[in-house]
């Protein structure tokens, strides 16, 4: 079963599915140990993680 990612648009923030253009920003977040200190996965060390 496939579930689509919802989009949410309000006066200020907007929630939408990730696109290829978001790759660098996602990598910057996912490779920062401070951002991930409470997550159950280690920081990314390989930019190939963006594609996954």
matplotlib code that plots the C-alpha trace (Angstrom):
import matplotlib.pyplot as plt

x = [0.0, 1.3, 0.6, 1.1, 2.9, 0.6, 1.1, 0.2, 0.1, -0.6, 0.0, 3.7, 5.1, 4.6, 5.0, 5.5, 7.3, 11.0, 12.3, 15.7, 16.4, 16.2, 19.2, 21.9, 19.8, 18.7, 22.3, 23.4, 20.8, 21.3, 25.1, 25.1, 25.7, 24.0, 20.8, 20.7, 21.8, 18.3, 17.6, 18.1, 20.5, 24.1, 24.9, 25.4, 29.0, 28.4, 26.6, 25.2, 22.8, 20.8, 19.6, 18.4]
y = [0.0, 3.4, 6.5, 9.9, 12.7, 15.5, 19.1, 21.8, 25.5, 28.2, 31.9, 31.4, 27.9, 25.3, 21.6, 19.7, 16.5, 16.7, 17.3, 16.8, 20.5, 20.0, 17.5, 19.8, 21.2, 17.7, 16.5, 19.5, 18.6, 14.9, 15.2, 17.5, 15.5, 18.2, 18.0, 14.2, 13.8, 12.5, 10.5, 6.8, 7.0, 8.3, 11.4, 11.0, 10.9, 10.1, 12.5, 9.4, 9.2, 12.0, 9.7, 7.1]
z = [0.0, -0.9, 1.1, -0.5, 1.4, 2.3, 1.5, 3.9, 3.2, 5.8, 5.9, 6.7, 6.8, 4.0, 4.4, 1.2, 0.0, -0.6, -4.1, -5.7, -5.1, -1.3, -1.4, -0.2, 2.7, 3.7, 3.7, 5.8, 8.5, 8.4, 8.7, 11.7, 14.9, 17.0, 15.0, 15.2, 18.9, 19.8, 16.6, 16.3, 13.4, 13.1, 11.1, 7.4, 6.2, 2.5, 0.1, -1.7, 1.2, -0.4, -3.2, -0.7]

ax = plt.figure().add_subplot(projection="3d")
ax.plot(x, y, z, "-o")
ax.set_aspect("equal")
plt.show()
